[in-house]
């Protein structure tokens, strides 16, 4: 059994497994590194994170109790 935590992601509370949160954090950090020298990098990253948040909400509305490693890897 994995530990589930609640995070605020893009203004929405998301129940997510602790290991999944670490995967998400690594991915968002990699986005920041990738777009570090781009004009409008914050807007680009915000758009990507907003879409991830939308996809998380779809999974939760479809009956998932929390976001899992598989969800993060798929998204």
Biopython code that builds the backbone (N, CA, C, O; Angstrom):
import numpy as np
from Bio.PDB.StructureBuilder import StructureBuilder

atoms = [
    (1, "UNK", "N", (0.841, -1.166, 0.000)),
    (1, "UNK", "CA", (0.000, 0.000, 0.000)),
    (1, "UNK", "C", (0.893, 1.238, 0.000)),
    (1, "UNK", "O", (1.853, 1.322, 0.766)),
    (2, "UNK", "N", (0.571, 2.187, -0.859)),
    (2, "UNK", "CA", (1.367, 3.399, -0.973)),
    (2, "UNK", "C", (0.695, 4.543, -0.212)),
    (2, "UNK", "O", (-0.528, 4.599, -0.083)),
    (3, "UNK", "N", (1.521, 5.436, 0.280)),
    (3, "UNK", "CA", (1.031, 6.606, 0.999)),
    (3, "UNK", "C", (0.449, 7.604, -0.005)),
    (3, "UNK", "O", (1.059, 7.885, -1.036)),
    (4, "UNK", "N", (-0.738, 8.137, 0.308)),
    (4, "UNK", "CA", (-1.405, 9.115, -0.547)),
    (4, "UNK", "C", (-1.352, 10.473, 0.147)),
    (4, "UNK", "O", (-1.653, 10.595, 1.334)),
    (5, "UNK", "N", (-0.962, 11.489, -0.620)),
    (5, "UNK", "CA", (-0.931, 12.848, -0.105)),
    (5, "UNK", "C", (-1.829, 13.723, -0.978)),
    (5, "UNK", "O", (-2.136, 13.363, -2.114)),
    (6, "UNK", "N", (-2.245, 14.858, -0.453)),
    (6, "UNK", "CA", (-3.010, 15.829, -1.230)),
    (6, "UNK", "C", (-2.095, 16.987, -1.575)),
    (6, "UNK", "O", (-1.424, 17.545, -0.706)),
    (7, "UNK", "N", (-2.072, 17.345, -2.855)),
    (7, "UNK", "CA", (-1.252, 18.474, -3.290)),
    (7, "UNK", "C", (-2.158, 19.505, -3.959)),
    (7, "UNK", "O", (-3.250, 19.181, -4.427)),
    (8, "UNK", "N", (-1.694, 20.735, -3.996)),
    (8, "UNK", "CA", (-2.364, 21.788, -4.740)),
    (8, "UNK", "C", (-1.605, 21.919, -6.048)),
    (8, "UNK", "O", (-0.480, 22.419, -6.079)),
    (9, "UNK", "N", (-2.229, 21.467, -7.127)),
    (9, "UNK", "CA", (-1.582, 21.506, -8.440)),
    (9, "UNK", "C", (-2.440, 22.338, -9.366)),
    (9, "UNK", "O", (-3.558, 21.955, -9.708)),
    (10, "UNK", "N", (-1.906, 23.484, -9.771)),
    (10, "UNK", "CA", (-2.626, 24.408, -10.643)),
    (10, "UNK", "C", (-3.960, 24.843, -10.026)),
    (10, "UNK", "O", (-4.960, 24.992, -10.727)),
    (11, "UNK", "N", (-3.956, 25.043, -8.714)),
    (11, "UNK", "CA", (-5.148, 25.539, -8.035)),
    (11, "UNK", "C", (-6.186, 24.491, -7.706)),
    (11, "UNK", "O", (-7.286, 24.827, -7.267)),
    (12, "UNK", "N", (-5.857, 23.230, -7.911)),
    (12, "UNK", "CA", (-6.781, 22.134, -7.645)),
    (12, "UNK", "C", (-6.136, 21.159, -6.665)),
    (12, "UNK", "O", (-4.956, 20.832, -6.785)),
    (13, "UNK", "N", (-6.920, 20.702, -5.699)),
    (13, "UNK", "CA", (-6.421, 19.703, -4.755)),
    (13, "UNK", "C", (-6.451, 18.344, -5.454)),
    (13, "UNK", "O", (-7.483, 17.916, -5.971)),
    (14, "UNK", "N", (-5.296, 17.677, -5.457)),
    (14, "UNK", "CA", (-5.155, 16.398, -6.148)),
    (14, "UNK", "C", (-4.632, 15.350, -5.166)),
    (14, "UNK", "O", (-3.540, 15.505, -4.620)),
    (15, "UNK", "N", (-5.410, 14.274, -4.936)),
    (15, "UNK", "CA", (-4.867, 13.162, -4.156)),
    (15, "UNK", "C", (-3.922, 12.357, -5.054)),
    (15, "UNK", "O", (-4.297, 11.919, -6.142)),
    (16, "UNK", "N", (-2.703, 12.176, -4.580)),
    (16, "UNK", "CA", (-1.679, 11.535, -5.405)),
    (16, "UNK", "C", (-0.790, 10.680, -4.508)),
    (16, "UNK", "O", (-0.490, 11.047, -3.372)),
    (17, "UNK", "N", (-0.378, 9.539, -5.039)),
    (17, "UNK", "CA", (0.545, 8.693, -4.289)),
    (17, "UNK", "C", (1.864, 9.439, -4.130)),
    (17, "UNK", "O", (2.263, 10.207, -5.006)),
    (18, "UNK", "N", (2.527, 9.211, -3.019)),
    (18, "UNK", "CA", (3.771, 9.927, -2.726)),
    (18, "UNK", "C", (4.826, 9.685, -3.813)),
    (18, "UNK", "O", (5.526, 10.615, -4.212)),
    (19, "UNK", "N", (4.940, 8.462, -4.284)),
    (19, "UNK", "CA", (5.917, 8.162, -5.337)),
    (19, "UNK", "C", (5.535, 8.851, -6.648)),
    (19, "UNK", "O", (6.400, 9.269, -7.417)),
    (20, "UNK", "N", (4.240, 8.961, -6.889)),
    (20, "UNK", "CA", (3.755, 9.635, -8.098)),
    (20, "UNK", "C", (4.065, 11.121, -8.042)),
    (20, "UNK", "O", (4.400, 11.739, -9.053)),
    (21, "UNK", "N", (3.948, 11.686, -6.846)),
    (21, "UNK", "CA", (4.288, 13.095, -6.656)),
    (21, "UNK", "C", (5.764, 13.333, -6.986)),
    (21, "UNK", "O", (6.108, 14.339, -7.606)),
    (22, "UNK", "N", (6.619, 12.423, -6.578)),
    (22, "UNK", "CA", (8.045, 12.562, -6.882)),
    (22, "UNK", "C", (8.281, 12.511, -8.391)),
    (22, "UNK", "O", (9.090, 13.276, -8.917)),
    (23, "UNK", "N", (7.579, 11.612, -9.090)),
    (23, "UNK", "CA", (7.692, 11.550, -10.554)),
    (23, "UNK", "C", (7.224, 12.859, -11.189)),
    (23, "UNK", "O", (7.870, 13.379, -12.098)),
    (24, "UNK", "N", (6.104, 13.385, -10.707)),
    (24, "UNK", "CA", (5.561, 14.639, -11.226)),
    (24, "UNK", "C", (6.539, 15.786, -10.970)),
    (24, "UNK", "O", (6.763, 16.623, -11.844)),
    (25, "UNK", "N", (7.104, 15.820, -9.797)),
    (25, "UNK", "CA", (8.058, 16.870, -9.444)),
    (25, "UNK", "C", (9.295, 16.801, -10.340)),
    (25, "UNK", "O", (9.787, 17.832, -10.799)),
    (26, "UNK", "N", (9.796, 15.598, -10.589)),
    (26, "UNK", "CA", (10.954, 15.433, -11.480)),
    (26, "UNK", "C", (10.613, 15.918, -12.891)),
    (26, "UNK", "O", (11.433, 16.562, -13.546)),
    (27, "UNK", "N", (9.408, 15.608, -13.352)),
    (27, "UNK", "CA", (9.006, 16.017, -14.699)),
    (27, "UNK", "C", (8.897, 17.532, -14.793)),
    (27, "UNK", "O", (9.388, 18.121, -15.756)),
    (28, "UNK", "N", (8.267, 18.173, -13.819)),
    (28, "UNK", "CA", (8.127, 19.630, -13.878)),
    (28, "UNK", "C", (9.486, 20.321, -13.772)),
    (28, "UNK", "O", (9.706, 21.362, -14.391)),
    (29, "UNK", "N", (10.389, 19.748, -12.993)),
    (29, "UNK", "CA", (11.746, 20.304, -12.927)),
    (29, "UNK", "C", (12.466, 20.152, -14.260)),
    (29, "UNK", "O", (13.208, 21.042, -14.675)),
    (30, "UNK", "N", (12.245, 19.015, -14.937)),
    (30, "UNK", "CA", (12.876, 18.817, -16.248)),
    (30, "UNK", "C", (12.316, 19.810, -17.273)),
    (30, "UNK", "O", (13.037, 20.259, -18.163)),
    (31, "UNK", "N", (11.030, 20.149, -17.144)),
    (31, "UNK", "CA", (10.445, 21.170, -18.025)),
    (31, "UNK", "C", (11.124, 22.518, -17.795)),
    (31, "UNK", "O", (11.456, 23.225, -18.746)),
    (32, "UNK", "N", (11.326, 22.864, -16.533)),
    (32, "UNK", "CA", (11.977, 24.138, -16.210)),
    (32, "UNK", "C", (13.402, 24.186, -16.772)),
    (32, "UNK", "O", (13.846, 25.223, -17.263)),
    (33, "UNK", "N", (14.102, 23.072, -16.698)),
    (33, "UNK", "CA", (15.454, 23.019, -17.259)),
    (33, "UNK", "C", (15.426, 23.107, -18.777)),
    (33, "UNK", "O", (16.246, 23.806, -19.372)),
    (34, "UNK", "N", (14.497, 22.407, -19.407)),
    (34, "UNK", "CA", (14.414, 22.365, -20.863)),
    (34, "UNK", "C", (14.083, 23.740, -21.445)),
    (34, "UNK", "O", (14.657, 24.152, -22.453)),
    (35, "UNK", "N", (13.152, 24.442, -20.798)),
    (35, "UNK", "CA", (12.705, 25.741, -21.311)),
    (35, "UNK", "C", (13.416, 26.925, -20.644)),
    (35, "UNK", "O", (12.959, 28.061, -20.767)),
    (36, "UNK", "N", (14.506, 26.679, -19.951)),
    (36, "UNK", "CA", (15.187, 27.721, -19.175)),
    (36, "UNK", "C", (15.563, 28.949, -20.007)),
    (36, "UNK", "O", (15.508, 30.069, -19.499)),
    (37, "UNK", "N", (15.934, 28.766, -21.247)),
    (37, "UNK", "CA", (16.398, 29.888, -22.073)),
    (37, "UNK", "C", (15.356, 30.377, -23.085)),
    (37, "UNK", "O", (15.667, 31.196, -23.950)),
    (38, "UNK", "N", (14.136, 29.880, -22.977)),
    (38, "UNK", "CA", (13.081, 30.260, -23.924)),
    (38, "UNK", "C", (12.365, 31.532, -23.474)),
    (38, "UNK", "O", (12.152, 31.746, -22.281)),
    (39, "UNK", "N", (12.001, 32.364, -24.431)),
    (39, "UNK", "CA", (11.128, 33.493, -24.121)),
    (39, "UNK", "C", (9.747, 32.935, -23.789)),
    (39, "UNK", "O", (9.258, 32.042, -24.482)),
    (40, "UNK", "N", (9.129, 33.442, -22.757)),
    (40, "UNK", "CA", (7.806, 32.973, -22.375)),
    (40, "UNK", "C", (7.799, 31.625, -21.698)),
    (40, "UNK", "O", (6.785, 30.928, -21.707)),
    (41, "UNK", "N", (8.928, 31.247, -21.106)),
    (41, "UNK", "CA", (9.044, 29.909, -20.501)),
    (41, "UNK", "C", (7.990, 29.664, -19.432)),
    (41, "UNK", "O", (7.459, 28.557, -19.334)),
    (42, "UNK", "N", (7.677, 30.679, -18.628)),
    (42, "UNK", "CA", (6.683, 30.486, -17.558)),
    (42, "UNK", "C", (5.305, 30.187, -18.134)),
    (42, "UNK", "O", (4.570, 29.360, -17.596)),
    (43, "UNK", "N", (4.957, 30.855, -19.224)),
    (43, "UNK", "CA", (3.665, 30.621, -19.862)),
    (43, "UNK", "C", (3.608, 29.218, -20.472)),
    (43, "UNK", "O", (2.585, 28.540, -20.379)),
    (44, "UNK", "N", (4.688, 28.791, -21.085)),
    (44, "UNK", "CA", (4.751, 27.449, -21.681)),
    (44, "UNK", "C", (4.581, 26.395, -20.594)),
    (44, "UNK", "O", (3.774, 25.476, -20.735)),
    (45, "UNK", "N", (5.340, 26.528, -19.515)),
    (45, "UNK", "CA", (5.278, 25.558, -18.423)),
    (45, "UNK", "C", (3.905, 25.567, -17.774)),
    (45, "UNK", "O", (3.360, 24.512, -17.448)),
    (46, "UNK", "N", (3.344, 26.760, -17.585)),
    (46, "UNK", "CA", (2.006, 26.871, -16.999)),
    (46, "UNK", "C", (0.961, 26.175, -17.860)),
    (46, "UNK", "O", (0.070, 25.508, -17.334)),
    (47, "UNK", "N", (1.060, 26.325, -19.182)),
    (47, "UNK", "CA", (0.117, 25.660, -20.093)),
    (47, "UNK", "C", (0.230, 24.142, -19.992)),
    (47, "UNK", "O", (-0.781, 23.441, -19.972)),
    (48, "UNK", "N", (1.451, 23.638, -19.928)),
    (48, "UNK", "CA", (1.665, 22.192, -19.817)),
    (48, "UNK", "C", (1.111, 21.681, -18.488)),
    (48, "UNK", "O", (0.428, 20.658, -18.446)),
    (49, "UNK", "N", (1.410, 22.399, -17.403)),
    (49, "UNK", "CA", (0.910, 21.983, -16.093)),
    (49, "UNK", "C", (-0.608, 22.063, -16.018)),
    (49, "UNK", "O", (-1.237, 21.229, -15.367)),
    (50, "UNK", "N", (-1.202, 23.050, -16.670)),
    (50, "UNK", "CA", (-2.664, 23.149, -16.696)),
    (50, "UNK", "C", (-3.280, 21.940, -17.387)),
    (50, "UNK", "O", (-4.284, 21.400, -16.924)),
    (51, "UNK", "N", (-2.687, 21.523, -18.476)),
    (51, "UNK", "CA", (-3.194, 20.347, -19.197)),
    (51, "UNK", "C", (-3.027, 19.089, -18.352)),
    (51, "UNK", "O", (-3.924, 18.247, -18.320)),
    (52, "UNK", "N", (-1.909, 18.949, -17.677)),
    (52, "UNK", "CA", (-1.708, 17.805, -16.793)),
    (52, "UNK", "C", (-2.791, 17.799, -15.716)),
    (52, "UNK", "O", (-3.361, 16.751, -15.413)),
    (53, "UNK", "N", (-3.073, 18.960, -15.142)),
    (53, "UNK", "CA", (-4.106, 19.069, -14.117)),
    (53, "UNK", "C", (-5.475, 18.639, -14.658)),
    (53, "UNK", "O", (-6.220, 17.935, -13.976)),
    (54, "UNK", "N", (-5.801, 19.062, -15.876)),
    (54, "UNK", "CA", (-7.064, 18.661, -16.508)),
    (54, "UNK", "C", (-7.140, 17.143, -16.656)),
    (54, "UNK", "O", (-8.174, 16.539, -16.372)),
    (55, "UNK", "N", (-6.048, 16.531, -17.098)),
    (55, "UNK", "CA", (-6.030, 15.079, -17.280)),
    (55, "UNK", "C", (-6.134, 14.357, -15.939)),
    (55, "UNK", "O", (-6.784, 13.315, -15.851)),
    (56, "UNK", "N", (-5.501, 14.897, -14.890)),
    (56, "UNK", "CA", (-5.650, 14.325, -13.550)),
    (56, "UNK", "C", (-7.110, 14.367, -13.123)),
    (56, "UNK", "O", (-7.639, 13.384, -12.604)),
    (57, "UNK", "N", (-7.761, 15.505, -13.341)),
    (57, "UNK", "CA", (-9.163, 15.646, -12.936)),
    (57, "UNK", "C", (-10.071, 14.669, -13.686)),
    (57, "UNK", "O", (-11.017, 14.133, -13.109)),
    (58, "UNK", "N", (-9.786, 14.439, -14.959)),
    (58, "UNK", "CA", (-10.561, 13.458, -15.732)),
    (58, "UNK", "C", (-10.449, 12.074, -15.107)),
    (58, "UNK", "O", (-11.446, 11.364, -14.974)),
    (59, "UNK", "N", (-9.240, 11.694, -14.725)),
    (59, "UNK", "CA", (-9.036, 10.375, -14.118)),
    (59, "UNK", "C", (-9.774, 10.269, -12.792)),
    (59, "UNK", "O", (-10.368, 9.233, -12.492)),
    (60, "UNK", "N", (-9.740, 11.330, -12.002)),
    (60, "UNK", "CA", (-10.420, 11.304, -10.707)),
    (60, "UNK", "C", (-11.939, 11.272, -10.885)),
    (60, "UNK", "O", (-12.634, 10.601, -10.122)),
    (61, "UNK", "N", (-12.455, 11.983, -11.875)),
    (61, "UNK", "CA", (-13.898, 11.976, -12.140)),
    (61, "UNK", "C", (-14.365, 10.619, -12.654)),
    (61, "UNK", "O", (-15.525, 10.247, -12.474)),
    (62, "UNK", "N", (-13.465, 9.885, -13.290)),
    (62, "UNK", "CA", (-13.819, 8.569, -13.820)),
    (62, "UNK", "C", (-13.681, 7.462, -12.794)),
    (62, "UNK", "O", (-13.740, 6.284, -13.144)),
    (63, "UNK", "N", (-13.497, 7.826, -11.522)),
    (63, "UNK", "CA", (-13.519, 6.823, -10.473)),
    (63, "UNK", "C", (-12.216, 6.508, -9.785)),
    (63, "UNK", "O", (-12.210, 5.762, -8.806)),
    (64, "UNK", "N", (-11.112, 7.047, -10.257)),
    (64, "UNK", "CA", (-9.842, 6.807, -9.564)),
    (64, "UNK", "C", (-9.886, 7.512, -8.207)),
    (64, "UNK", "O", (-10.399, 8.626, -8.091)),
    (65, "UNK", "N", (-9.346, 6.853, -7.191)),
    (65, "UNK", "CA", (-9.329, 7.473, -5.867)),
    (65, "UNK", "C", (-8.137, 8.398, -5.692)),
    (65, "UNK", "O", (-8.167, 9.316, -4.872)),
    (66, "UNK", "N", (-7.077, 8.149, -6.476)),
    (66, "UNK", "CA", (-5.899, 9.012, -6.436)),
    (66, "UNK", "C", (-5.106, 8.823, -7.720)),
    (66, "UNK", "O", (-5.348, 7.898, -8.496)),
    (67, "UNK", "N", (-4.160, 9.717, -7.920)),
    (67, "UNK", "CA", (-3.273, 9.629, -9.082)),
    (67, "UNK", "C", (-2.124, 8.677, -8.741)),
    (67, "UNK", "O", (-1.494, 8.795, -7.690)),
    (68, "UNK", "N", (-1.866, 7.741, -9.644)),
    (68, "UNK", "CA", (-0.850, 6.705, -9.414)),
    (68, "UNK", "C", (0.374, 6.949, -10.303)),
    (68, "UNK", "O", (0.380, 7.849, -11.143)),
    (69, "UNK", "N", (1.401, 6.132, -10.098)),
    (69, "UNK", "CA", (2.604, 6.199, -10.940)),
    (69, "UNK", "C", (2.239, 5.977, -12.409)),
    (69, "UNK", "O", (2.747, 6.665, -13.294)),
    (70, "UNK", "N", (1.359, 5.015, -12.657)),
    (70, "UNK", "CA", (0.935, 4.740, -14.039)),
    (70, "UNK", "C", (0.260, 5.954, -14.664)),
    (70, "UNK", "O", (0.484, 6.254, -15.837)),
    (71, "UNK", "N", (-0.572, 6.660, -13.883)),
    (71, "UNK", "CA", (-1.239, 7.851, -14.383)),
    (71, "UNK", "C", (-0.211, 8.909, -14.782)),
    (71, "UNK", "O", (-0.293, 9.480, -15.869)),
    (72, "UNK", "N", (0.742, 9.166, -13.912)),
    (72, "UNK", "CA", (1.763, 10.180, -14.179)),
    (72, "UNK", "C", (2.583, 9.784, -15.402)),
    (72, "UNK", "O", (2.848, 10.619, -16.267)),
    (73, "UNK", "N", (2.982, 8.527, -15.480)),
    (73, "UNK", "CA", (3.783, 8.071, -16.627)),
    (73, "UNK", "C", (2.995, 8.151, -17.925)),
    (73, "UNK", "O", (3.552, 8.507, -18.963)),
    (74, "UNK", "N", (1.706, 7.827, -17.883)),
    (74, "UNK", "CA", (0.868, 7.892, -19.083)),
    (74, "UNK", "C", (0.664, 9.318, -19.541)),
    (74, "UNK", "O", (0.751, 9.616, -20.732)),
    (75, "UNK", "N", (0.396, 10.185, -18.608)),
    (75, "UNK", "CA", (0.138, 11.585, -18.938)),
    (75, "UNK", "C", (1.415, 12.274, -19.338)),
    (75, "UNK", "O", (1.402, 13.464, -19.653)),
]
sb = StructureBuilder()
sb.init_structure("model")
sb.init_model(0)
sb.init_chain("A")
sb.init_seg("    ")
for serial, (resi, resn, name, xyz) in enumerate(atoms, 1):
    if name == "N":
        sb.init_residue(resn, " ", resi, " ")
    sb.init_atom(name, np.array(xyz, "f"), 0.0, 1.0, " ", f" {name:<3s}", serial, name[0])
structure = sb.get_structure()
